[in-house]
């Protein structure tokens, strides 16, 4: 069991969200998770980020990142 950082409820360690407060959990090792995902899929970081850059300005703002991750 682990503890939800938002409401302190005890939740199964492999939970994706808290059943008590509904907050979604993020991987502690997000960089490793992303590195493995890029390696497994063969997608290049630059190609993925250019798809997320919806206004074509060469950078990704928080809205573009959020929209890209939710697709």
BELJOMO-V497319 format. One record per backbone hydrogen bond with DSSP energy under -0.5 kcal/mol. NH is the residue of the N-H (numbers start at 1). CO is the residue of the C=O. If there is no record, write none. Layout:
NH_CO, NH_CO
This chain:
2_11, 4_9, 8_4, 11_2, 15_12, 18_23, 22_18, 25_16, 30_27, 33_29, 34_30, 35_31, 36_32, 37_33, 38_34, 39_35, 40_36, 41_37, 42_38, 48_44, 49_45, 50_46, 51_47, 52_48, 53_49, 54_52, 56_53, 61_59, 65_61, 66_62, 67_63, 68_64, 69_65, 70_66, 71_67, 71_68
